[in-house]
Amino acid sequence: VQLVESGGGLVQPGDSLRLSCVASGFTFSSYTMRWYRQAPGKERELVAGISSVGGIKNYADSVKGRFTISRVNAKNTVYLQMNSLKSEDTADYYCNAPAVAAWGQGTQVTVSS
């Protein structure tokens, strides 16, 4: 089982980024997927989740209206579109497949002017 995130980087406040997570080693289309983040000195927090076929999505209050989670099961990929980024969005972002207890290595997002 493997999850590989990409798409992080250094951006300015108000910019956008799209994170990707490619899964392998399990039946991706059968499982809920989640994005978490962990800022320096803080606990890991759930950012967004999406059901197996994408019909149900949920978001942390702090990102509602700015972030969008999506998936393409044919590509074994889950995305996190992040718009109107703020400095408080700075964190390492992790992809998670809770049913198979899988985590990616993380991708760093830094929002700074």
C-alpha positions as CSV (number, residue, x, y, z in Angstrom):
1,V,0.0,0.0,0.0
2,Q,1.4,3.4,-1.0
3,L,0.3,7.0,-1.1
4,V,2.4,9.6,-2.8
5,E,1.6,13.3,-2.4
6,S,2.8,16.1,-4.6
7,G,2.0,19.7,-5.5
8,G,3.1,21.5,-2.4
9,G,5.2,24.6,-2.5
10,L,5.8,28.2,-1.5
11,V,3.0,30.6,-2.4
12,Q,1.8,34.0,-1.4
13,P,-1.4,34.7,0.5
14,G,-4.4,34.6,-1.9
15,D,-2.7,32.2,-4.3
16,S,-3.9,28.7,-5.2
17,L,-2.3,25.2,-5.2
18,R,-3.6,21.8,-6.1
19,L,-2.3,18.8,-4.2
20,S,-2.4,15.3,-5.7
21,C,-2.1,11.9,-4.0
22,V,-1.6,8.8,-6.1
23,A,-2.5,5.5,-4.5
24,S,-1.4,2.0,-5.2
25,G,-1.6,-1.4,-3.6
26,F,-5.3,-1.4,-2.7
27,T,-8.6,-1.0,-4.4
28,F,-8.7,2.8,-4.4
29,S,-12.2,3.2,-5.7
30,S,-13.6,1.3,-2.7
31,Y,-12.4,3.6,0.0
32,T,-12.9,6.9,1.6
33,M,-9.9,9.2,1.2
34,R,-8.9,12.1,3.4
35,W,-6.4,15.0,3.5
36,Y,-4.9,16.0,6.8
37,R,-2.4,18.7,7.7
38,Q,0.1,19.3,10.4
39,A,1.5,22.8,11.2
40,P,4.7,23.2,13.1
41,G,4.1,22.6,16.8
42,K,0.5,21.6,16.3
43,E,-1.4,18.3,16.1
44,R,-2.4,16.8,12.8
45,E,-5.9,17.9,11.8
46,L,-8.4,16.6,9.3
47,V,-8.8,19.0,6.4
48,A,-11.2,17.2,4.1
49,G,-12.7,13.8,3.2
50,I,-14.4,12.2,0.2
51,S,-16.4,9.0,-0.1
52,S,-15.4,6.2,-2.4
53,V,-17.3,7.5,-5.4
54,G,-17.1,11.1,-4.5
55,G,-20.7,11.7,-3.6
56,I,-20.0,12.8,0.0
57,K,-17.4,15.4,0.9
58,N,-16.7,17.1,4.2
59,Y,-14.4,19.9,5.2
60,A,-12.9,21.4,8.3
61,D,-14.6,24.7,9.1
62,S,-11.3,26.5,8.6
63,V,-11.2,25.6,4.9
64,K,-14.8,25.5,3.8
65,G,-15.5,27.6,0.8
66,R,-11.8,27.7,-0.1
67,F,-10.7,24.1,-0.5
68,T,-12.2,21.4,-2.7
69,I,-11.5,17.7,-2.5
70,S,-12.0,15.5,-5.5
71,R,-11.0,12.2,-6.9
72,V,-10.5,10.4,-10.2
73,N,-10.8,6.7,-9.4
74,A,-9.6,5.7,-12.9
75,K,-6.3,7.4,-12.0
76,N,-6.2,6.2,-8.4
77,T,-5.8,9.9,-7.5
78,V,-7.3,12.2,-4.9
79,Y,-6.9,16.0,-5.2
80,L,-7.1,18.9,-2.9
81,Q,-7.6,22.2,-4.6
82,M,-6.7,25.0,-2.3
83,N,-7.8,28.6,-3.2
84,S,-7.4,31.9,-1.3
85,L,-4.6,30.5,0.7
86,K,-3.8,32.1,4.0
87,S,-0.6,32.0,6.2
88,E,-2.4,29.8,8.6
89,D,-2.7,27.1,5.9
90,T,1.0,26.6,6.1
91,A,1.6,23.0,7.0
92,D,2.6,19.6,5.8
93,Y,-0.3,18.0,4.0
94,Y,-0.9,14.3,4.2
95,C,-3.1,11.9,2.2
96,N,-4.8,9.2,4.2
97,A,-6.8,6.0,3.4
98,P,-8.3,5.3,6.8
99,A,-9.7,1.8,6.0
100,V,-6.2,0.5,5.1
101,A,-4.4,2.6,7.6
102,A,-2.2,4.1,4.9
103,W,-0.4,7.5,5.0
104,G,1.6,9.4,2.5
105,Q,5.0,11.0,3.2
106,G,3.5,14.5,3.1
107,T,3.9,17.5,0.9
108,Q,4.8,20.9,2.4
109,V,2.7,24.0,1.8
110,T,4.1,27.4,2.8
111,V,2.0,30.5,2.5
112,S,4.1,33.6,3.0
113,S,4.5,37.1,1.6
